[in-house]
Amino acid sequence: MNCDDVRRDDIPERYVAGKLPEGERDGYEAHYFECETCFAGLEAIRAVQSDLRGNESAIRALPAPRKVIVMRFAVPLALAAAILLAAVLYRAQNQAVPAVPVAVSPKPVDYTLLAKLEPPAYEPALRRGSADKAALRFVQAMENYRRRDYAQTIAGLHASLALDSGAAAPRFFLGACELLTGDWDQGTRDLEMVVASGSGPFLEEGLMLLAKASLHRNDPATARRELEQLVASKGDLAPAAGELLRQLDDLSSGQGK
Ligand SMILES: [Zn+2]
């Protein structure tokens, strides 16, 4: 593919819309990787597109269907088991210690309210012409991320990580996409790998996402540790972490009301 092909066949428009057949897509990606002019043209089209998308809701929530089905049966069963167990325990307790009133436990706090996610911003920062295969795969995968097709992004990021498992950017966005598609456990594991490296451009954002995942698990103690680490870092996300900590405290102090 050359510059003339790109212009004649409206390749960038079709590419951004996700409507290029695979062969043409690969050819175009290989070309704009090397061609400054076509890359600039692509960026211009993306800029227009992201303006149009500005008002779209930030997250397309994707509930995992299988989980929903399992939950439908699991909850009543678990509930029935819990009620049965409570009845048995209550009877046992009343027989053993008749005079002690049963302590009323405070209403549990729902920290998942604070677990709202925004997809992390992605700006391609690849040096033109110096791309290796893993980096090219990463850029390809992130085309799906721009379209908010997180499942496709995950598949592409796995392909990139298969070529370079230690790369921070694909690991970070893999974790983010997993959280965004409801796979909080796997997302947490991948983001922990990013944060465990202890430095790099994704450390702070990784910590923030981990804190959200902890809140989603209703684990405020871990979330608090992660947010306090962010505040202590005095980085770009320190103010946001401080604000989230304050909301966490508000929720905690409202306990039992
Ligand atoms: Zn070109």
Boltz pocket constraint, residues with backbone or C-beta under 6 A from the ligand:
constraints:
  - pocket:
      binder: B
      contacts: [[A, 2], [A, 3], [A, 6], [A, 31], [A, 35], [A, 36], [A, 37], [A, 38]]
      max_distance: 6.0
